Amino acid sequence: MEIQILPLAEKKQPITDESKLAFGTQFTDRMFVMEYTAGQGWHSARIQPYGPFTLDPACAVLHYAQEIFEGLKAFRRPDGRIALFRPEENVKRFNRSARRMCMPEVGEDFFLGAIKKLVELESDWVPKSEGTSLYVRPTMIATDPYLGVRPSNTYLCYVILSPVGAYYKGGLAPVKIWISDEYIRVAPGGTGEAKTGGNYAASLRASMEATAQGFDQVLWLDAVNRKYVEEVGSMNICFLYDGKIVTSPLKGTVLDGITRRSVLTLCRELGYEIEERALSIDELLEGAENGRLQEAFGTGTAVVISPVGQLTYRDRTVTLSEGKFGELTLKLYETLTGIQYGRLPDNHGWVELL
Ligand SMILES: Cc1ncc(COP(=O)(O)O)c(C=O)c1O
């Protein structure tokens, strides 16, 4: 399928002050769009001016949330070139999410090519300052104008781009985590492993309560026992416990994070033993109190690495790494961002240069 490039009548104001860039508030001039019709497959691929869609109010996604998305970043390197970080992994995960949500898969090479083409056309929008990037958001929605509950026969797939600011403007800051024993994110057999909007809608209530109490993020426990650590906010979570890296196994309720995978690879290379196992809340809090838990950090595309400074469960609060960031946490942050921005060699073939 060919991608039609439609003319751009008007260019928006370029980024004037990169220090004022936030997350996901500003969008570039163009977007990629393609449509799917059962029996015909994907068609009408185009790069067109960014703008609203016209959707039927009965459209399936608006009622039953049949939708998926992805999130990856393009980085500006010192030589001016643009790098995508492991984009083929995002495309593969997009298709895994599509299968779980009964949606059509995209051609991996075609879709990756479309993302690259769009970023290339919009390359003026990739910011240059330290820590900034261009966030890439592939999305697919169900568009049948039908109120029955069944998979749609028509879909819209699009990619939008948003220049984003440095997450840690004042340096790498440890976060305060609230461990919820009331709310859960997903349950076994549910859609936790898919990147689908409903999971995030379900997380809002707990996040809102956490923020109201002065916390930064929610740590999700497993839905069955309300006992084992799964994820934190929209991130995977890893612990340096007894000198080993401990993280929740991928068993359907945890997103298979690309940052998580990269961190586990780097930790293995640094000589750490990796334990993908259930870690109970008691083991976690006791470890923080008796020093066996040395460091904890979230991993995800938006923040890369987020050090955990404090954990609160019911009326018990523990502090980690004296509320600062740990040595390993900082090393991983610097290694990953070093590879992404081209300050360090890419020995794993993770970077795709445009
Ligand atoms: C629920 C959840 N867990 C983990 C992650 C981290 O995944 P990745 O490292 O691929 O960004 C994300 C973000 O994409 C997420 O939304």
The ligand as an SDF file (V2000), in Angstrom:
LIG
                    3D

 16 16  0  0  0  0  0  0  0  0999 V2000
    0.6980    0.2480   32.3190 C   0  0  0  0  0  0  0  0  0  0  0  0
    2.0630    0.4860   31.8000 C   0  0  0  0  0  0  0  0  0  0  0  0
    3.0790   -0.2620   32.2730 N   0  0  0  0  0  0  0  0  0  0  0  0
    4.3350   -0.1090   31.8220 C   0  0  0  0  0  0  0  0  0  0  0  0
    4.6450    0.8250   30.8550 C   0  0  0  0  0  0  0  0  0  0  0  0
    6.0610    0.9500   30.3650 C   0  0  0  0  0  0  0  0  0  0  0  0
    6.1660    0.4620   29.0640 O   0  0  0  0  0  0  0  0  0  0  0  0
    7.2990    1.0170   28.0700 P   0  0  0  0  0  0  0  0  0  0  0  0
    8.5930    0.8340   28.7700 O   0  0  0  0  0  0  0  0  0  0  0  0
    7.1850    0.1680   26.8620 O   0  0  0  0  0  0  0  0  0  0  0  0
    6.9780    2.4400   27.8400 O   0  0  0  0  0  0  0  0  0  0  0  0
    3.6180    1.6300   30.3440 C   0  0  0  0  0  0  0  0  0  0  0  0
    3.9180    2.6700   29.3500 C   0  0  0  0  0  0  0  0  0  0  0  0
    3.8870    2.4570   28.1940 O   0  0  0  0  0  0  0  0  0  0  0  0
    2.3010    1.4450   30.8030 C   0  0  0  0  0  0  0  0  0  0  0  0
    1.3040    2.1870   30.3160 O   0  0  0  0  0  0  0  0  0  0  0  0
  1  2  1  0
  2  3  1  0
  2 15  2  0
  3  4  2  0
  4  5  1  0
  5  6  1  0
  5 12  2  0
  6  7  1  0
  7  8  1  0
  8  9  2  0
  8 10  1  0
  8 11  1  0
 12 13  1  0
 12 15  1  0
 13 14  2  0
 15 16  1  0
M  END
$$$$
